[in-house]
Amino acid sequence: MNALSDSLEDPLRPLGVVAGTFLVLAALGTIAGAPWATHATIASAILQLVGAILMIIVGGSLAYLSWTNDE
């Protein structure tokens, strides 16, 4: 079988992929919003960028694990 038909066996797999993809896109939107241009201090902008990067890692991991989990 292919990955799409296998993913329909577990109803939570598509939810995990969608949630992970949403987290990645939301983090990319945060970075595209140029937080360094709107914050008064560079420390708060750096903190927001670190949070966005961590959100990309968590969202990408969630989507990857949901897509490739073959148990």
Buried (B, 14 or more C-beta within 10 A) or exposed (E): EEEEEEBEEEEEBBEBBEBBBEBBEEBBEBBEEEBEEEBEEEEEBEEBBEEBEEBBEBBBEBBEEBBEEEE
